[in-house]
């Protein structure tokens, strides 16, 4: 098991650990030299990282979605941790355990699958039940449904996120159908189970999360329509009018044309599906935003474009850290002592950054010869 994880890193901590490379950019300093700007990740979050020196030695050693082992120091930049990398090397897949690097549901995938199959088995409408069973009995769909995230970034962006999201909406659907007497529960459940099923092919999730070529070209709504159409060909007795209702729920579940829905919801179950889907997505987005935010000080997270707001860290707001603790929060982990018998160092050039000066004083860098 790797250690430390992203959520365990402290300012001024010298670390040597491994990450998944989420993004890699080659940039240029003002003087013309190259540096690397990276986002590194593990199952607990992501970390901004920069490699300022000796970049040419490692420029082509690794790429996005590779595993790397890095050594560096954690600094604070714009109130967030940022790693300055001294050394980096690519890791072979045999050297890592994939579960250390990919966020996943805290629930067991097999248990969630059994719960979903139980919900479908309890449906009373034989046509809707038969359609869902035909879809879920497909081995490739079943495997992907248990594994897929619900989104690339916005909500439930972790392995098993899709089925966790669907089960959450199923739970709310049961309560809502009991509250609103005009709701057809089986029709609503059919919409819940099928509305995002296209995401099992829209997204890649073997390494980092990204859009597949099919996802880029077609999108999950169109893919879901194709899946349903394929299964209905084997169900010739399925009522055509009910088919149109199911298809409309898939087409309209984003709620508005500008949000990607070809149609807006036009009957109660379709509108309720959109509202429950949107509610669950937003609540999970806010939970993840608060839990994963890397701001070291203050009661609010960074701005979230999907939610169009920053979120209050309620626990920090209600239980503020003592002033003394807050003042020392960035000094808890002391830098390592300089190595003994180090050769004399040249003065730090006036143009060097404060970060470089601190690293020289801590014995982490040697000055370059003039």
N, C-alpha and C positions, 0 to 999 in steps of 0.2 A: 504493500500500500504506500502511495506517495505521501510525502510530508515535507513542508507544510502545504495546506491548501490555500487558495486565494483568500478565503475568509479568515484565515489565521495569521495573515501577514501584518507586521507592525512597522511603523515608521522607524527608520535608522537601523533596521534589521538586515544583516548580511545573510542571504539565503542561497541555498543550492538545491533546486528541486526541478520537477519536470512539468510541462504543460503541453496542451494542444495549441498549435498556432491557428488562431481564428482569422487573422489578417496580417499581411506583410506588405509594407510600402517602403520603397527605396527613395529617400529624399536627399536634398542637398543643403548643406550648411551655407551660410553667407560667404564663407571663404571658398566654396566650391567643392569641399570634401563631401563624401556621401555619408549618410547615417541611416539606420534602420528604425522605422516606426512600426511597432507590433502591437497586436492585441493577443494576449495569451489567456488561456482558459483552462479550467478544470470543472468538475461537477458542482463546485460551490460558487462559481462566478467567473468574471473576466478581469484582466489586469492590463492597464496601459503600460507599455515598456518601450524603452529607447536604447539603442546601442550606438554610441557616439564614436568609438574608436575601433581600429582594426577591422573595419567592416568588410574590406576587400577579401579578408581571409575566409569569411563565412557567407559571402554574398549569395553563392549558388549552392550552399550546403543543405539548405532546407527550403520548403515552400509552405504555402497555406495548407492546412489540414495535416501537416506532419507533426509528429511528437518531437519535442526538443527538451534537452536538459540545459538549464541555464544557471549561471552564478552571477549574483549582482546584489545591489543594495536597494532597499525600499526608501524612497524619498516621498515628500508631500508636494504635490503640484496642483494648484487651484483647489485646495481642500480635499484632494483625493490621493490615494497611494499611487505611486508610479515607480516602476523598477528601472534602474540604470543597469544595463547588462554589461558584464565584463567578459564573460565567456559563454558560448552556446555551441551545442553539438546536436545533430539529429539523432534520434533514438529509433531503433528498429522496433517494429510492432511486437517482437518477442520479448522486448524489455519492459513492456507496459501492460497494465490491466485496464481494459477499456472502461470499466465501471468507475475508474478514478477520474475520468475526464469528461464524461457526458452526463448532464443533469438528467435525472429520471424520476418518475413518480415514486413517492414514498409507499404507495400501495403495491401489492403483489399483482403482477400482470395476469397470472392465472386466476387469481381470486376475482379480479375485476371482470375477466371474461366470463366466468361462471355466473356472476351477478347479472351481466348483460343478457346472457342466454336465458337466464331464469325470467327476466322481465319479458322477453319475447315469447317464451313458452307460455306465459300467463295471459297473453292476449286472446280476446274472444272472437275477433273478426278473422275468419279463416283465410281470407284473401290477403289481408295485410300481414298476418302472421306467416303465411306461406311465402310471401315476397321476402320478408326479413330473414326467414330461415334459409331461403335459397341464396341470399347474399352472404350470410354469415357462415354457411356450410362450405363456401368456396375456400379451399385451403390457403391459397395465396392471399386472398382478402383477409382471412382470419389472422394469418401470421402478421400481416402488415397492420391490421387494426389494433392488435395488442401492442405494437411497438411504436407506431407513429406519434410524433408530436402533433398538437392541434394547430400550431403555427410556427413560423420561422423565428419570430421574435415577440410578437405582441402579447399572446396569452397562452398558457399551458405549453410553453416552448421547451418541452423536455420529453424524453422517451416515455411512452405511456400516457402522454398528455391528452391525446385524442380520446381514448376510451375513458380516462378520468373525467374529462370535460363532458362527454356524452352521458355518463352515469350521473354526474351532478345535475345536468339539465333534466334527466329522467326523473330524479327525485323531486325537483321543483315542479315538473309537469304533473306528477301524481297529485301534489297538493293543489295546484292550480285547477286541475280538472275537477277535483272534488269541490272546489270553491265556486267555479262557474258551471252552472248546470247545463249550459248549451254546448259544452265542449265534448267532442268525440275523443275519448282518451286514446283509443287504439290508433286513430289517425294522427293524433299529436305525437305519440311515441314513434310511429313510423317516420314522421318528419325529423324527430330528434336523432334517431339512429342513422338516418340516411343523409342528413343535410351536409355534413362535412366529410362524408366517406371518400370523396374525391381527393382529399388531402393525403391519403395513403400512397397515391401516385404523384401528386403535385410536388411533394417535398422529397429531398434526399436526406437521409438521417443515418447513414452508415458511419460518417465522421461528423464534421460540423453540419449544422442545419442550413440547407440552401434549397433553391427551387430546381427541380428537374427540368430537362428540356421540355417535356410534356407539360409540366406545370407552367413554364414560361409561355408556351404557345397556346395552351387551351384553358388552364385554370381549373380549380377544384369543382366549381359548379357544373361546368360542362362535362368534366370527367364523371361526376356523380350521375348526371343524366344518362351518360353512356352505360354505366354499370347497371343502373335500374333497367334501362332498355334491354340490355343483354339478358338479364334474368327474367324479364317479363315474356320474352320470346318462348321460354319453356313453361309459361303459365298462361295458356290460351284462354282459360275461363276467367281471368282477372277482369273485373268490371272496367270498361274504358273510362267511365266517368270518374271512378275512384282513382284510376291512373292519373288523370289530369289533376286531381287534387294533390296527390303525392308529388307530382312533378312541379306543380306551382309552389309547393312549400320549399322545395329545393331551390327553385329559381328566385324566390323572394326572401330568403331567410336573412339576407343582409339588410333588408328593410327599406332601403332607399336606392334610387337609381344611381346616384353619385357615389354610393358605397359599393357598387359593383353588382347589384341585383338587376337582372333584366326586367323584373316585374316587382311591384310593391305588393305587400300582403293584402289579399282581397277577401279573405274570410277569417273567422275567429281563430281557428287553429293555426293558420299561417301567421297571423299577427302575434299570437301568443308564443309561437316558436321563436320568432324574431326577438321578442322582448326577453324571453328567458335565456336565449343564446347570448344576447348582448349583455344582459345582467351578469351572467356567469363569467363571461370573458372579461368584463370590466373589474369585477371583484377579484378575480385571479391576477389580473394585471396590477391592481393596486397592492395586493399582498406581496407579489414578487418585487414590485418597485421598492416597497418599504424594507423588505427583508434583505434584498441584495444591494441596496444603495451603499455606495462607498464613501459618501461624505463623512469626514471625520468629526466635524463640528456642526452645530446647529440642529434644529428640530425638523427641518424640511429636507426632502430629497431633492435631487436635480429635477428639472422640468422633463416631463414625459410627453412627447408629441402625440402618442396614441390617445392618452387620457386628457391631453390639453391642459395639464396642470402639474404642479409639484404636489407631493403628498406629505401630510404631517406624520412624523414619527411619534405616535401618541405616547408610547412608553417613555421615550426620552423627554417629551414635553411634560408629562406628569411627574417624572422622576428625574429631574435634571442632575447631572453629575456635580459634585461640589466644585467650587471655583478652583481649588488647589489641584484637584484631580484633572480638571479640564486643561489647566495650564501645563500640566506635566504629561498630558496624554501622548504628545508626540516625542517625548524624551524617555519613555519607559525602557525601550530597548537601546542599550548603548552600543556605539560602534566598536568593533574589535580594536584591541590595542595594536599599535604599530609593530611590525615584525622586528625582532632584535637585530642589531648590527646592520641596519639598513644603510646603504650608501648615502652620502650627502645629497640633498635635493637642491636643484636650482630654484631660484625665486619664482613664484607664480606670476605669470605674465598679467599685466593690468587688464587685458581683455578677457581673461578667463572668467567663467561664471562663478557665482558663489557656491554652486553645487560642486564644481571642480575643486575649489579651495578646501571645502570641507572634506572631500574625499582624499585630497592630498594629506591633510592633517591627520586623517584617520588611517593613513597607510594603505589606502585601497588603490591609489594610482601613483605612477611615477611620472614626473614631468618629461616631456619630449625634449630631445636635444635641439638647440637652435640651429 
